[in-house]
Amino acid sequence: MENKSILDRIKGPQDLKNLSYKQLYNLAGEIRDLIIRVVSKNGGHLSPNLGVVELTLALNYVFDSPKDKIIWDVGHQCYTHKILTGRKDGFYKLRKMGGLSGFPVRDESEHDIFNTGHASTALSAAMGMAVARDKKNQNHNIIAVVGDGGMTGGMAWEALNQIGHHREKIVIVLNYNEMSISLNVGALSKYLTYLVSGQHYLRMKDHAKTFLKTIPVVGWPLIKAGRAFEEAIKKTFFPGLLFEELGIRYIGAVEGHSLKSLIEAFEEAKYYDGPVVVLCATKKGKGYLPAQNEPSRFHSARPFDIKTGKMESGDPRPTFSSVFGKTIEKLAEKDRYIVAVTAAMPGGKGLKDFAERFPDRFFDVGIAEQHAVDFSAALALSGFKPVVAIYSTFLQRAYDQLYHDVSLMDIPIIFALDRAGIVPDDGPTHQGINDIVYFRHLPNMIVMAPKDENELQHMLSSAFSYGHPVALRFPKGKAFGVPMDKDFKDIPVGKGELLKEGKDLLIAYGQMVHPCLEAADKLERKGISLAVMNARYASPLDEEMILGFAERGSAVITAEEGVVAGGFGSAVREFLDTMNIFNIKFKRIGIPKKIYPAGKVEQIKKMFGLDPDGIVGHIESLYKS
Ligand SMILES: Cc1ncc(C[n+]2csc(CCOP(=O)(O)OP(=O)(O)O)c2C)c(N)n1
């Protein structure tokens, strides 16, 4: 009976402090049950969260949140922290509009210290907080929890560089589970595997101490004097050397599901007066077999059946990502210079099959978007044809590389921007709404978006012939289900497509084309006659087609699934300005510059009037004005 009720008694981290190990283990079980139940209904980051239940319990047991600051890298693994910090009752509304966010959000709780969603930021945040604490003579602890995936991001190493130099007291919990979303990659990953496979560390350290103590008194000065010997000893007995040599104490590897080991290690770290890394070895998906066996599939899970682990699908249409993946495979069969580059998202980007078929032409560089861009730029300069497949939201990180290392040198690379537009459930950190803005002003850059999956394949195949860098955006989720042409068609640069005749002009960009056609039909019946143009290109614009309508009609309306400030509509407005066309009605339909909560795509589209009825509403009010 008692087992089932522990979680109900936890109102905050202070309620953990008097629990026995047995009670803590039982609590871990209850938390796992709750996470599995809620995520099976709402979807969410299941395997990362199941992997850190004990780790989070131990952190909240040893430290005093919110006085002590626990910062979660990426933040997708924060569910247990939320449950333990007064949000258990709201957990049922996880990722629902108006409910709890799936990531740490400062506005949600004083226990959420730094908003996250993108990887590799936690160490920088921890360092800033540590410097501020010391300057203000405060004495709380600062803990950054970062995964081995997060450590593949350059920013984590920029922070370590400063942390090791300044030596502020920070606890870095390195959660090693061998996985990013897919299997983790790179030399660092191998190094961490080496550290963890040397589970002997804690034991060896004790042996080392005993061994050193057995050396006669004269031995000590000898050892101190003989630096080379000391190094040899360290190398043999202290495998966390990389961190130690950066000036950061190393504790590990700790068995990440043993509360006793975790608590002891965190206690040790808490009393160390400087930066310390605690390497914890955890299992992604721990405690739920389907997730444990397929941690990638359950990384960000759709709702699923708890008994079978089967996820809801139902809809037989392909996704835009899978059409992208299949097309690139088809093109690569004929051109051995085509290579694909991803930053830690081979599955989500539909490149799994490509990677299997062309392993020597596939590069997963880790969570390293900036590096992915420059690496690809150099490949392109050397005659290869890279397709850099990165989500719209994550490529934001590489803005300088896009300008400095691609656009200025006019290097032909194709950037395939998946999840461009509104994305469900994850909230503002993951919305792919800025790419039109951050691409369209770059010199030489061709910026385009298909109206549907059939046009996606034609655009992708055409892009290889443009001889310039290309940004090709497409949305998350199911495609429209249109028939697919067998052969690729060439789409000429800067040419739009007129899909419906009419008096005034409605220009739709990318995935807005089909909803705009529907809206235009409804408006026709209400007496508003609109031509509908599939823009295809945000840069260069099809100026001729736009001008033809703008000169003889009375209104131009643009529609995009992106932020309007500086976006596609702004490009059209700038063009009309340069042509001195001011005496027409003009409206930009898109996403306003504001932060909005997580929700379903349909809910968010409705909120901003991006669905056919919303588009009708926007346009009717324009004509009434
Ligand atoms: C800049 C950036 N690129 C890509 C992602 C997508 N992403 C989310 S979680 C994740 C893997 C993180 O791995 P790790 O830090 O080891 O955490 P784990 O899920 O294994 O616990 C990736 C690549 C991201 N959040 N941020």
The ligand as an SDF file (V2000), in Angstrom:
LIG
                    3D

 26 27  0  0  0  0  0  0  0  0999 V2000
   21.0940   22.5180  -31.6330 C   0  0  0  0  0  0  0  0  0  0  0  0
   20.2540   21.2720  -31.6120 C   0  0  0  0  0  0  0  0  0  0  0  0
   20.3770   20.3740  -32.6180 N   0  0  0  0  0  0  0  0  0  0  0  0
   19.6300   19.2530  -32.6080 C   0  0  0  0  0  0  0  0  0  0  0  0
   18.7420   19.0170  -31.6040 C   0  0  0  0  0  0  0  0  0  0  0  0
   17.8440   17.7910  -31.6550 C   0  0  0  0  0  0  0  0  0  0  0  0
   18.0970   16.9250  -30.5000 N   0  0  0  0  0  0  0  0  0  0  0  0
   17.2800   16.8970  -29.4390 C   0  0  0  0  0  0  0  0  0  0  0  0
   17.7720   15.8420  -28.2620 S   0  0  0  0  0  0  0  0  0  0  0  0
   19.0820   15.3510  -29.1930 C   0  0  0  0  0  0  0  0  0  0  0  0
   20.0110   14.2990  -28.6720 C   0  0  0  0  0  0  0  0  0  0  0  0
   20.5860   14.7170  -27.3780 C   0  0  0  0  0  0  0  0  0  0  0  0
   21.3970   13.6940  -26.9130 O   0  0  0  0  0  0  0  0  0  0  0  0
   21.8900   13.7300  -25.4150 P   0  0  0  0  0  0  0  0  0  0  0  0
   22.3130   15.1110  -25.0600 O   0  0  0  0  0  0  0  0  0  0  0  0
   22.8850   12.6670  -25.2400 O   0  0  0  0  0  0  0  0  0  0  0  0
   20.5900   13.4380  -24.5850 O   0  0  0  0  0  0  0  0  0  0  0  0
   19.7750   12.0570  -24.4800 P   0  0  0  0  0  0  0  0  0  0  0  0
   18.5490   12.2510  -25.3120 O   0  0  0  0  0  0  0  0  0  0  0  0
   20.6240   10.9510  -24.9780 O   0  0  0  0  0  0  0  0  0  0  0  0
   19.4490   11.9400  -23.0510 O   0  0  0  0  0  0  0  0  0  0  0  0
   19.1240   16.0230  -30.4080 C   0  0  0  0  0  0  0  0  0  0  0  0
   20.1120   15.8120  -31.4610 C   0  0  0  0  0  0  0  0  0  0  0  0
   18.6430   19.9930  -30.5820 C   0  0  0  0  0  0  0  0  0  0  0  0
   17.7820   19.8570  -29.5670 N   0  0  0  0  0  0  0  0  0  0  0  0
   19.4180   21.0870  -30.6130 N   0  0  0  0  0  0  0  0  0  0  0  0
  1  2  1  0
  2  3  1  0
  2 26  2  0
  3  4  2  0
  4  5  1  0
  5  6  1  0
  5 24  2  0
  6  7  1  0
  7  8  2  0
  7 22  1  0
  8  9  1  0
  9 10  1  0
 10 11  1  0
 10 22  2  0
 11 12  1  0
 12 13  1  0
 13 14  1  0
 14 15  2  0
 14 16  1  0
 14 17  1  0
 17 18  1  0
 18 19  2  0
 18 20  1  0
 18 21  1  0
 22 23  1  0
 24 25  1  0
 24 26  1  0
M  CHG  1   7   1
M  END
$$$$
